[in-house]
Amino acid sequence: MSQEIFLEKIPPVLRVEELAKVLCIGRNAAYELLRSGKIRSVRIGKCYRIPREALIEFLLNDLNPID
């Protein structure tokens, strides 16, 4: 599967559960990534929303860490 097809299947805005599924991690781990600021998010009331671009940034930075 090419990257373009994979990215097209990701919704423009994700919920925490969707983020966890895409990253193959647990819900608590996904919340920790958001709370730590490693993945940009918007908090609306008690709910987090993650822009697709924030997930892409995280994946690119995680694959190419700056040290």
N, C-alpha and C positions, 0 to 999 in steps of 0.2 A: 504494500500500500504506500503510495507516494505521500509526501508531507502535505501537499495541497489538498488531497482528498481527505486525509485525516483531519486537517484543520477546518475544512468545510463542515465536517460532521459535528464539531464542537459548537454549541450555541453561543451567540454573541455575549451573553451574560450567564454565568454559571452560579448555581447554589453550591453550598459546601459539599453536599452529598455527591453532586456531579463532579466537582473538583477531585474528591477522594477517589471516585471511580476512574477518572482519566489518569490519575497518578498511581493508581493501584496501591493506595494507602488507606488507613483507617480514618474514620471521621475525626477522632481526637487529634491525629497527626495533622490533618488538614486544618483544623482550627488553630493548632500551634503555629503552622506556617503563616496563617493570617495574623495572629496576635503578635508574632515576632516581626512582622513587616517584610518577611521574605517574599511574600506574594502580596501585591497591592490589592486592596479590596475597598468596597464602600459598605458602610454599615447603615442599614435602614431600620430603625427601631432595634429589635433584637436580632435581626437577620443580616447576614453577610451576603454580598453579591460581588462576584469576581468577574471583571471584564476579560474576555478571551485574550486581549492583548497583554494583560497582566500575567496570564498563564504562559503565554509565549515568551515574554521577557524572562520569567523565572526559568523556563526550560533552557533558553539560550544562555543565561548567566550561569546556570548550574552545569551546563556542558562545557562552558568556557570561563571558569572562574578567574577573577583578576587577582593575582598574587604577586 
